[in-house]
Amino acid sequence: MVGDRNWHREASAIDAIRATIASTKAEPIWWHEQFCPAGACLEDVDGMPLYMDDNHLSRRGAHHAETALRRLFNDVPARN
């Protein structure tokens, strides 16, 4: 696990997302909740790296993201 060394690079994007949330009914998916549980970001799962470099997902990382998205979307109630 690594710390949040890259979050400072995302500060302006996070500010823009928060502004959008405040002015709409959008519900964000905060990736840090999926990749950085308990405040420390995962580097690997079961010994398989989640990143190809310091900011791009590997195949295992993409699978981790897909699993998280499926779980999140399964919790969304159907719209009529």
Beta strands, then each sheet from edge to edge (+ up, - down):
strand 1: 44-45
strand 2: 48-49
sheet 1: 1+ 2-
end
